[in-house]
Amino acid sequence: MLEIGQKLLYGHLLLFICSFFYMAWWKSSFQSQAAVSRLESGSLLFLTMLTGLASITFLLLGVLFPEKGNSLPFIPLILGGGVMLYLLALYVSSQKYGRPATSELLFIVLWLVLELSSLVVLSQDVLSLNMTLAGILITIVIFLINMVCYMEYYKLNESQKFLVGMVPLGLAGVAALMVSILILSKNI
């Protein structure tokens, strides 16, 4: 049994699985209606939502109630900052740049907040200071890439939209897998 980061491990593994289902659904949504049944598309979307909500639940439990140590005072600040960042990004993207607001913006900011919070909690026992700082830097870079994809999406043709839409999903999945491996390596 894992001693450290069990909830965060489950959350990240579920996020990895969620990104897989989300990418499969994304691919199906760009195929012709004849190539994909409504049942298949609906099933993929349902599995995406189910694993996504389970992932968010485990990650929140892991950052608010870690197995070892306490939830650090930084966590409420990161969560509160995430709310403000989302509202600011929503305002800037929709009001200043005319980008239609979609749920993807919420997902991008929520991913950033949960990942930063997870890294802070894992810095107590799992990650060294250098690994934590590298993780934070990588997380911020991924967030910025995802925001560029979000902002540019409606300016692209259909094939470009497909690829640009896959980038945040793939990056979130890879990052989740990497954090899972780090947690497992500390518990072996």
HELIX and SHEET records of a PDB file:
HELIX    1   1 GLN A    6  SER A   29  1                                  24    
HELIX    2   2 ARG A   38  LEU A   64  1                                  27    
HELIX    3   3 PHE A   74  TYR A   91  1                                  18    
HELIX    4   4 VAL A   92  LYS A   96  3                                   5    
HELIX    5   5 SER A  103  LEU A  122  1                                  20    
HELIX    6   6 LEU A  129  GLU A  152  1                                  24    
HELIX    7   7 TYR A  153  LYS A  155  5                                   3    
HELIX    8   8 GLU A  158  ASN A  187  1                                  30    
END                                                                             
